[in-house]
């Protein structure tokens, strides 16, 4: 699983860091740090974090034919990069 966070869109609400602390962390009040290649065991936490992002800044890519964008709850084919 690969993660992409649009850091220009991210507003530092830290919902992701709260829901998936092994993958996301806040550095200071506004800077987000994250593991772009999160372990598969973190999938459920990462998907919850992506869905909870108020500005939909997190994209979760399955590295296959499908990916899930934050807040959409639907699988989209051929999506790559930041929306």
N, C-alpha and C positions, 0 to 999 in steps of 0.2 A: 504494500500500500504506500502511495506517495501523497504527500500533502503539499499544497501550495496555498499560501496566505497572501492576499493582496494587502501589503503593509500600508499602502496609501489609503485604502478603505478602512482598515482597522482603526478603531477609536479607543482601544484600551479598556473596554468594558470588562475584560478578564473572565468572561463566562467560560471560555475554552480552558483557561488555566484551572478553574474551579472544577470543571467536569472531567478533564483529562490531564491531571497534574504531571503524569509521567511523560507527556508529550509536549505540553505547552507550559510556559512560565513567563511571568511578567518580570522585566528588568527595570526597576524603577516604577514610575506611575504610568508610563505610556509605551515603553518599548517591549514588544513581544518577542520572545525566543521560542523556537519550536524545532522539533526533530522532523525534517521533511520526509524521512523514511521510517515512519513509525512501525513498530513491531505489530504483526498481525494480531497478537493477543490483546492489543489496545483498540481494535476495530470498533467495538460497541461504544467505548468511551469517546473515541474520536468522532464517530458519527453523531453522537449526542451533542458534543461540543460544536460541531459544524452547524447542526440544526439550531442550536441555541444562540449562535452569533447574531446579535441585533442588526449588523450591517452586512451579513452574508459574505464575509471576507475569506471564508475557508473553503477550499475545493479538495475533495478526497478522490484520488484517482486509484482505481483498482489495478492499474498497470496491465489491463486487459482490454476488452472491447467496450467497457462501460465505466462510468464514473458518476459520482453523486455530488451535486453542488449543494452547498448549505442552504437550508430553508426551502428547498424544492421538494424534498421527499420522494422524488422520482428518479429513476435511472435514465440517463441520457447517453446515447451512443455517440462516439467520436469527439467528445468534449476534451479539450486539452488546454492547459494553461489557466490563466486567471480570467474570470469573466469580467 
